[in-house]
């Protein structure tokens, strides 16, 4: 019996040693290879995400540039449209004045020093050639839209008829035309003539507004403020006075 017991003990001892033996080297290598693959996969995912972020940022920058360009074009077009609308309003006002003059009787200007409201000068000249010359110059603006040709036409009119009843209007139109040509200095000179030499002209309030605006653009803020304040005080209920108030408030 004893030899059998000893043999069984030796067999059990051997099996225990076999069970406690370490894992083979091939299994450890396989585990390390799996970890490296996972790390490589994560690294690729990070690189792709970084690439996408860079690409998205580039697209965002391009969109911002396009928005800025569109905004600039829109502002420029709005400015040009406002200029066109302003010229149209002035032309329509001139047409309305001309229609009113056609049905009005000639009247001499009443001597007055009250400038609360603008009074009209003599509506129509008795000199047919003078009327034709003035109407020809105005037609270049209202009908033909030939602004460049209208400038020498009005200048020739002032030379030929220096004492015309349309002198203030001619100076006003020259101021307008030269403003369109961005010649603010010469335009201001014609508006000053209307303001200083024709106190009864129905163009005087608008000429004061234009003059104040040009002086402001030329950096002569004190002179601009003075002329705009005079406009508000002398013609408080006119549209020009309201526009002057808005300009001063800004």
Protein Blocks (a to p, Z undefined) as FASTA:
>chain_A
ZZmmmmmmmmmmmmmmmmmpccdfklmmmmmmmmmmmmmmmmmmmmmmmmmmmmmmmmmm
mmmmmmmmmmmmmmmmmmmmmmmmmmmmmmmmmmmmmmmmmmpccddddddfbfkbccdd
dfbdfblklmmmmmmmmmmmmmnopaklmmmmmmmmmmmmmmbcklmmmmmmmmmmmmmn
opaklmmmmmmmmmmmmmmbcklmmmmmmmmmmmmmnopamlmmmmmmmmmmmmmmbmkl
mmmmmmmmZZ
